[in-house]
């Protein structure tokens, strides 16, 4: 689930 983890991280950094 590397893509999933990266997606979550990106969303966390971007925020909304």
N, C-alpha and C positions, 0 to 999 in steps of 0.2 A: 504493500500500500504506500509506495513511495510518492506517487502522484497525489494521493489523498493527503498525506502528511504535508507535502509542499503546498497544496492548495490551502490547507488550514493555516499554515504559517503565513502565506501571502495575505490571506484575508485578515489575519491578526495584525500584521504590519500596516496594511492599508486601513483597516478599521471598518467603517461602514461599507 
